[in-house]
């Protein structure tokens, strides 16, 4: 007779989970792994629990289906929290299963005993325990909660006495079909005041956020922008909803200084799926009215919303568009020049003959023009997010709500597992890579076609710049030089170093046909970062 572990795994498969990630302990972990093997749900051993959460989250973002990882009790559960917090702020459906002492002995067990529910309650939509009396109900609730909008992580404890138990019912915990929007609040007719606002707008501007990355929403947004000649800015996570080469593309939205000249020209903002979790933590100081259109009721503390429309984005955009003028006051030639000015700000000069950050992006893009990309937090993300051309949603993955380091490499592994024939480029700083360095072994073990491009400046450049801006000495930010080639070789992968553009081009050419992971250390001149940050944030 099947066990609870068998039932759990089958439920995950039917929910769309492609892989199970984690660092197993004993107890329920090994029961679940055994069941996964029998059900052809691959288990991927990671080097850290947080990386397991990042890998599962990357797959969830790419597929629009839940990701799953497991941890042991105590230290494993504590270790995974950064990855879970990332899923929480990035609105990613992630299922986290933790081992726990059996209830029969829990009252007297102190070894590795901490309150998992206390740890996860602030970074999960829901945390609970699967007990033998309510297996199906709890799994159903977990899957439903994780996938309901806004999506997010769910944590479940489960003990070995439960996973090993025989289970009569092997019908999986089927998730109710989830729409990509909340329909009970959908608007079918606009108010007279809103219609007037739209009809009087001469320079409407679309602002696109992470809540507008679905296929249906992206198509509707492009149609609105093209039909009514409206420019659009995208947040980091919304890159590709309007392709960078599209005539309506007006740049990247961060709530910084670089996009201000375009924002100030607008007389109406139409925010679509814009979640303030992505914006810089500073006041939104634009007086123009703002219409928020989203699939769920986004908590808008930072943005002064004039009108909020919640429900079917495509339906709402049709209503909005019917009240807009096809001809408006935007000069698209001038707009294209302003976009070029934004891009030029991400190409500042540096030391003569040195390898500059923006040139790394440009040269890698020539070798991998249409590949999937993951980006770590750090100063290097500024030229990457500005200059990398995204053609469709979720082509570029970044931690932007939590903005955590050590994301790019594990996320690239998660993506590469979904399609081993395609390359994935992971852009990371040397600080972020050192936080998850052991995951290079995971990439080697799985023989994944990943190109890890590390911007090597031997320091935490972004923090150093902030210290200097406050008049402080740059203390605690120097990491020292690493021999990346020796390190990569020791970990079992191809590793190359480039100090000039010519060397980087040669490295890219020499490793183009490598089917396994490649580590490329670009020893850059970090001095242009200061000019980039000044342009971006003022």
Secondary structure, 3 states (H helix, E strand, C coil): CCEHHHHHHHHHHHCCCCEEEECCCCCHHHHHHHHHHHCCCEEEECCCHHHHHHHHHHHHHHHCCCEEEEECCCHHHHHCHHHHHHHHHHCCCEEEEEECCCHHHHCCCCCCCCCHHHHHCCCCCEEEECCCCCHHHHHHHHHHHHHCCCCCCEEEEECHHHHCCECCCCCCCCCCCCCCCCCCCCCCCCCHHHHHHHHHCCCEEEEECHHHCCHHHHHHHHHHHHHHCCCEEECHHHCCCCCCCCCCEEEECCCCCCCHHHHHHCCEEEEECCCHHHCCCCCCCCCCEEEEEECCCCCCCCCCCCEEEECCHHHHHHHHHCCCCCCCCCCHHHHHHHHHHHHHHCCCCCCCCCCEHHHHHHHHHHHCCCCEEEECCCCHHHHHHHHCCCCCCCCEEECCCCCCCCCHHHHHHHHHHHCCCCCEEEEEEHHHHHHCCCHHHHHHHHCCCEEEEEEECCECHHHHHHHHHCCCCCCCCECCCCCHHHHHHHHCCEEEEECCHHHHHHHHHHCCCCCCCEEEEEECECCHHHHHHHHHHC
